[in-house]
Amino acid sequence: MKRRTMKCSICTNELQGHGHNPYPLKYKGRACTDCNDLVVYERIKRLMPDTPDIKYIGEVNRENRRV
């Protein structure tokens, strides 16, 4: 059986394993582990609107992304 490769619906890098649920950043597809940090942050931010903006985490993940 041929193994199907999937791409992250946020950054389009190839996924390792099954990936993560990308909601609320995307409604379809899967998210890679690096983008999942951004997804979790957005979920927390929506639950707690007073959460400080920490965009730096996303910038670090994008620079150190595994290929």
C-alpha positions in Angstrom: 0.0 0.0 0.0 1.4 3.4 -1.0 1.8 5.9 1.8 0.0 9.2 1.2 1.8 12.3 2.0 -0.1 15.3 3.5 0.8 18.9 3.6 0.1 21.4 6.4 -2.9 23.6 5.5 -1.2 26.6 7.1 2.4 26.6 5.9 2.2 23.8 3.2 5.2 21.9 4.6 5.0 18.1 4.6 3.4 16.6 7.7 5.1 14.1 10.0 2.5 11.7 11.3 -1.2 12.5 11.3 -0.8 16.3 12.0 -3.1 18.4 14.2 -6.5 20.1 13.9 -5.9 23.6 12.4 -9.1 25.2 13.6 -9.5 28.2 14.1 -6.8 29.3 11.7 -8.1 26.9 8.9 -11.3 25.0 8.6 -10.0 22.1 6.5 -6.9 20.0 6.4 -4.2 19.3 9.0 -1.5 21.4 10.7 2.1 20.5 11.3 3.5 20.5 14.8 5.2 23.9 14.3 2.0 25.6 13.2 0.0 23.9 16.0 1.7 26.3 18.4 0.0 29.2 16.5 -3.3 27.3 16.5 -3.2 26.7 20.3 -2.2 30.4 20.9 -5.2 31.5 18.8 -7.5 29.3 20.7 -6.3 30.7 24.0 -6.5 34.2 22.7 -10.2 33.7 21.7 -11.0 32.2 25.2 -9.1 34.9 27.0 -9.2 38.2 25.0 -6.8 40.0 27.4 -4.0 37.5 26.5 -0.9 39.6 25.5 0.2 39.4 21.9 3.2 37.1 21.6 3.8 37.1 17.8 7.5 36.3 18.5 6.7 32.6 19.1 5.3 32.3 15.5 8.3 34.1 14.1 10.7 31.7 15.9 8.7 28.6 14.6 8.7 29.8 11.0 12.5 30.4 11.1 13.3 27.0 12.7 10.8 24.9 10.7 11.8 21.3 10.0 11.8 20.4 6.4 
